[in-house]
Amino acid sequence: INVEGDYNPTFNDKTYPTPTKPVGGWDSWAMTFGYPYRGQPSVVYCTDFQLGGAAVESFTSDTPTGSAGTWDHTDPKFGQMHPMTGMTDDPVKAPGSGADRLLLMEDGYRFKVVVKPPMSCKANTPPSAVSDLVVEKYPNKLHTWQWAKVRFLAASDDAGIARYDLRTATAPITDETSFMAATPAKQATVAADELLVPTEAKAGQPIDVELGGLLASTHYYVAVRAMDGCTSTGPLKTAEFTTTERIFATVTPCFVATAAFGSPLAQEVGFLRRFRDRQLSSNELGRRFVSAYYALGPVLADWIRPHDDWRAAARFVLTPIIDFVRWLDD
């Protein structure tokens, strides 16, 4: 489990800068745009569990077993489990880092394995297929190149649906092999976390989700199937759609500041954008704030833009914030 740009004193853009050699071995954008992505490496969770018991048992863990340890692929121990040395592990002061790469659940665990008795699933019937799967263009034209709307009718099962497995691919999904090779669906958010499809709907009721993590002008195959508590799976239901061309803005928008200072290239807007990319987008709490701002910011900007006095007031409010984020960045 890794979060891009999750820096700390050990793993950061100074200790692990963007590679520039061998020449031609790295995309040019990785050297000239954005910021070095290699922050803290992945963390690994493990738990022991037992098979063959007479009752349902749960085995949990709330602490990472270790980390990937290094980004250096020439290190003889690259790819092996390492201790958490050098990793930030403080969910309160550094949310989204260390153990907090997985959400702490109300029962006090971050990772759970549920083992059921063998006989409890002996007479189980697999779920039915979902029906009426439709993939539609996302309503916000600025995101039609990367997000989509998905709707289908819930499957039926004798013991209830435990989860829906939704996947995307650029090659046809026709069987189990091609389905498992496809990419698990992602949320239509800046962070593009895993998409968890709700399971509360009764058989035949509609389920609507928003699909993210897509590429512009790309034809996609989408497949979904239901799974019950015994891990029996229903038949695949598939659909196809194509994302639109990307509508480019000059820069990633910072709506209110752009309206206040008159240009997306204003230095003050650049400071806020840099703070968003380096500080907010590197942790879960910050990404939630950014997503909420993306929903509200355009509305506020539309109110401010036509009025000189409102723009002046916005600049007055934003100036100490900009001074603060400049100080933080330094």
Secondary structure as UniProt FT lines:
FT   TURN            4..5
FT   TURN            13..15
FT   TURN            23..24
FT   HELIX           28..32
FT   STRAND          43..44
FT   STRAND          57..61
FT   STRAND          66..67
FT   TURN            73..74
FT   TURN            76..79
FT   TURN            85..86
FT   TURN            91..93
FT   TURN            95..96
FT   HELIX           98..101
FT   TURN            106..107
FT   STRAND          111..115
FT   HELIX           118..121
FT   TURN            122..123
FT   STRAND          131..137
FT   HELIX           141..143
FT   TURN            144..146
FT   STRAND          148..153
FT   STRAND          161..169
FT   HELIX           176..181
FT   STRAND          183..184
FT   STRAND          186..187
FT   TURN            203..204
FT   STRAND          206..212
FT   TURN            216..217
FT   STRAND          219..228
FT   TURN            229..230
FT   STRAND          237..242
FT   HELIX           255..261
FT   TURN            264..265
FT   HELIX           267..275
FT   HELIX           276..280
FT   TURN            281..282
FT   HELIX           284..304
FT   TURN            305..306
FT   HELIX           308..329
//
